[in-house]
Amino acid sequence: MCISVSEHWCAVLVLFSVLIIGKAEIYMVTIEGEPIISYRGGVDGFEATAVESDENIDTTSEIVTSYARHLDLKHDMLLGMLFEQGTYKKLYSYRHLINGFAVHISPEQAEILRHAPGVKSVEKDWKVRKLTIHTPQFLGLPTGVWPTGGGFDRAGEDIIIGFVDSGIFPHHPSFATRNTEPYGPVPKYRGKCELDPDTKRDFCNGKIIGAQHFAQAAIAAGQFNPSVDFASPMDGDGHGSHTAAIAAGNNGVPVRMHGHEFGRASGMAPRARIAVYKALYRNFGGFVADVVAAIDQAVYDGVDILSLSVGPNSPPANTKTTFLNPFDATLLSAVKAGVFVAQAAGNGGPFPKTLVSYSPWITSVAAAIDDRRYKNHLNLGNGKVLAGIGLSPATHSNQSYTLVAANDVLLDSSVMKYSPSDCQRPEVLNKNLIQGNILLCGYSFNFVVGTASIKKVSETAKILGAIGFVLAVENVSPGTKFDPVPVGIPGILISDVDKSMDLIDYYNISTSRDWTGRVRSFKATGSIGDGLMPTLHKSAPQVALYSARGPNIKDFSFQDADLLKPDILAPGSLIWAAWSPNGTDEPNYAGEGFALISGTSMAAPHIAGIAALVKRKHPHWSPAAIKSALMTTSTTLDRAGRPLQAQQSSETEATKFVTATPFDYGSGHVNPRAALDPGLIFDAGYGDYLGFLCTTPGIDAHEIKKYTSSPCNYTMGHPWNLNTPSITISHLVRTQTVTRTVTNVAEEETYVIRTRMAPAIAIEASPPAMTLLPGASRKFSVTLTVRSMTGKYSFGEVLMQGSRGHKVRISVVAMGYKR
């Protein structure tokens, strides 16, 4: 009996005996035939499993499970026919969102596989990396959003957020169930809970509803170390616990470190369930083959939302188009299955075209600084007060202490090889000279690369009996980011180089030395202020320096795309949340239960959690509808009513501020309260995204079919006609008219449409007003005309003001050309 892998294979049953010459690598392979999500029948003995856009599949049905077994068998037969047993290792079968597998083979075997009948693509795996709570109050959740859903103890109830990250520390109070109302079963979820290999207990407790790990590619690549990476969902890094707590951690968890309570942390959706899909690891990040397997499993299991704080280390080797690779194609199928996807935009800012999240079906999240700042100061004996950063208690009031520099209190000159000035090794410093004084240390390159930490400086000072410490930055690259670190003794980082030089000059003038340079007497004095209490600023939110910037690109030649990215801005700087005591992602928080860290990694779970609140209120909305609600209700003004500002690097100072643009913030900063009741939505589905791909210049239909198994039967004229809540034309020649369709998700309302644009581009909307009944959809058009060519993008907006108070705003971006 012949079970066909493709129609060719019944005629060609040839076993290739391959001489393995090159070192084995991991390859991701897609083959002909539909995955479960899009299979519409046609294979004898197997009924259709496909669903319409935004619907969920019953993965427990016999129809689905039998077709899944069929795909598994196809994958195994293909490999078995081509290669001898023992010369390859299949790592995963992908069946739900894409049809293919990951395999560990030599480059020569990959070439044979690439030319085998029925094989659509063979791509070498590539690496991904992590894109590393006061915010509920800042976002207005406790008073404006949670009450509408029954209070914090019902916020996000039974919505399942899947986290593809570094795992979870299940024993953290942010995920505990002992002080909460019991969590009942969620029948739609089919995920499993792995057992901890050490304790033999599973990782789930009702709040955590599923926990699995994916490491086959990491193991095959020889990078997985079970003693530090944990062959379980246990978080060996800290990052995964942090992101899960931001989105769905329990409400009101005390944040205590070094004897001080910094407040109470809460997730955006405290009653949402957490499903863990560990595919990132502490030392090497992760592999796309593992990440895709995790996403495929998460959607199969029935998650509602995916939170991805992960992005590629570099462009995929064989992919030209940003929107088409195994990662983005898998996420397209996830959205087709009704799963909302939030992804970190990337941390390559403030430079343009640094995004690592490109596709229209993904919600790409930029990072903002919120209104909380931690500042401190150092009082010198000469009367100068130097501003700095120090999340620490103060030295005793009305008392100054002698300053002693680490380089002046060495036990032996031979220890200079250990960079003693960075105060990482207490054993090389003289305790007798340090005890009762303030230890002065230098900020070296070791802090930048992570081999030195402020936590260790604090420990050194404490061991040696110092009253406190000062860490002086003597040289710095423009735009270097310094975050406050909580410490248990008085301590401050002087990040401004000029102020550090003031300190050093004062110290040198006050310190007498003999002819050899040895100190005779330490006379410089100082005291450290209280840095534990934050100050609140009306200038928030602001776009963080590191947050990746647009314009978006359509290929890895960096040609501009007709699609705005990032999509939205959310808090991402100095976010307090849960940490794993095993975590080493941030050396300053090793062994701690909480961490205060920054990154678009922190912004994405804010959006995932807020999306859970929207999904809870509107359970039948599509991922595009949820994304639209978040985007059209966002704000481009700060707390003081001024246009949003963005941090930029500067040659003369650490950072400067410029007026932000949609390339910094997308639609604007998220407004959760308004997102629950947006008035109008811009909806889109799988067919619309295919139309976008088929219409984008430079993407051929064969490549689209390779990744989506769909022909280009649908076009929308231009990619900018995709029904997104933004308009971007990267190459506007003379005049273009863009069409959008809105759907009323509220009561009958009349909207007046107004437009605004920079002078180089004329803008006009038609009709100027329209009335929509509940559930009705209406088209409107926006015409853009080149007035003058400036060689740069022009920015504007379309504002739809409703008679019942709804405000719907979309960003408009265009660059004009002669032809």
HELIX and SHEET records of a PDB file:
HELIX    1   1 ILE A   36  SER A   38  5                                   3    
HELIX    2   2 GLU A   62  LEU A   82  1                                  21    
HELIX    3   3 PRO A  107  ARG A  114  1                                   8    
HELIX    4   4 THR A  135  PHE A  138  1                                   4    
HELIX    5   5 LEU A  141  VAL A  145  3                                   5    
HELIX    6   6 TRP A  146  GLY A  149  5                                   4    
HELIX    7   7 PHE A  152  ARG A  154  5                                   3    
HELIX    8   8 PRO A  173  PHE A  175  5                                   3    
HELIX    9   9 GLN A  216  ALA A  220  1                                   5    
HELIX   10  10 PRO A  226  ASP A  229  1                                   4    
HELIX   11  11 HIS A  239  ALA A  248  1                                  10    
HELIX   12  12 VAL A  288  ASP A  301  1                                  14    
HELIX   13  13 PRO A  326  LYS A  336  1                                  11    
HELIX   14  14 ALA A  406  ASP A  408  5                                   3    
HELIX   15  15 SER A  413  TYR A  418  5                                   6    
HELIX   16  16 PRO A  420  ASP A  422  5                                   3    
HELIX   17  17 PRO A  426  VAL A  428  5                                   3    
HELIX   18  18 LYS A  431  ILE A  434  1                                   4    
HELIX   19  19 PHE A  445  VAL A  449  1                                   5    
HELIX   20  20 ILE A  454  ILE A  463  1                                  10    
HELIX   21  21 VAL A  497  SER A  510  1                                  14    
HELIX   22  22 PRO A  587  TYR A  589  5                                   3    
HELIX   23  23 THR A  600  LYS A  617  1                                  18    
HELIX   24  24 PRO A  623  THR A  632  1                                  10    
HELIX   25  25 PRO A  662  TYR A  665  1                                   4    
HELIX   26  26 PRO A  672  ALA A  675  1                                   4    
HELIX   27  27 TYR A  686  THR A  695  1                                  10    
HELIX   28  28 ALA A  701  THR A  708  1                                   8    
HELIX   29  29 PRO A  719  ASN A  721  5                                   3    
SHEET    1   A 4 LYS A  89  TYR A  94  0                                        
SHEET    2   A 4 GLY A 100  ILE A 105 -1                                        
SHEET    3   A 4 GLU A  25  ILE A  31 -1                                        
SHEET    4   A 4 VAL A 119  LYS A 124 -1                                        
SHEET    1   B 3 GLY A 286  PHE A 287  0                                        
SHEET    2   B 3 LYS A 127  LYS A 130 -1                                        
SHEET    3   B 3 VAL A 310  PRO A 312 -1                                        
SHEET    1   C 9 ILE A 208  HIS A 213  0                                        
SHEET    2   C 9 ARG A 273  LYS A 278  1                                        
SHEET    3   C 9 ILE A 160  ASP A 165  1                                        
SHEET    4   C 9 ILE A 305  LEU A 308  1                                        
SHEET    5   C 9 PHE A 340  ALA A 344  1                                        
SHEET    6   C 9 THR A 363  ILE A 369  1                                        
SHEET    7   C 9 GLN A 542  VAL A 543 -1                                        
SHEET    8   C 9 GLN A 645  GLN A 648  1                                        
SHEET    9   C 9 LYS A 656  THR A 659 -1                                        
SHEET    1   D 7 ILE A 208  HIS A 213  0                                        
SHEET    2   D 7 ARG A 273  LYS A 278  1                                        
SHEET    3   D 7 ILE A 160  ASP A 165  1                                        
SHEET    4   D 7 ILE A 305  LEU A 308  1                                        
SHEET    5   D 7 PHE A 340  ALA A 344  1                                        
SHEET    6   D 7 THR A 363  ILE A 369  1                                        
SHEET    7   D 7 ILE A 568  PRO A 571  1                                        
SHEET    1   E 2 VAL A 253  MET A 257  0                                        
SHEET    2   E 2 HIS A 260  ALA A 265 -1                                        
SHEET    1   F 2 ARG A 372  ARG A 373  0                                        
SHEET    2   F 2 THR A 535  LEU A 536 -1                                        
SHEET    1   G 7 VAL A 385  GLY A 388  0                                        
SHEET    2   G 7 ASN A 376  LEU A 380 -1                                        
SHEET    3   G 7 THR A 525  ILE A 528 -1                                        
SHEET    4   G 7 TYR A 401  ALA A 405 -1                                        
SHEET    5   G 7 ILE A 438  GLY A 442  1                                        
SHEET    6   G 7 GLY A 468  ALA A 472  1                                        
SHEET    7   G 7 GLY A 491  ILE A 494  1                                        
SHEET    1   H 2 SER A 512  ARG A 513  0                                        
SHEET    2   H 2 VAL A 519  SER A 521 -1                                        
SHEET    1   I 2 ILE A 575  ALA A 578  0                                        
SHEET    2   I 2 PHE A 594  ILE A 597 -1                                        
SHEET    1   J 4 LEU A 680  ILE A 681  0                                        
SHEET    2   J 4 THR A 735  ASN A 744 -1                                        
SHEET    3   J 4 SER A 777  VAL A 786 -1                                        
SHEET    4   J 4 ILE A 761  SER A 766 -1                                        
SHEET    1   K 5 SER A 726  VAL A 733  0                                        
SHEET    2   K 5 LYS A 807  TYR A 817  1                                        
SHEET    3   K 5 SER A 794  GLY A 802 -1                                        
SHEET    4   K 5 GLU A 749  MET A 757 -1                                        
SHEET    5   K 5 ALA A 769  LEU A 772 -1                                        
END                                                                             
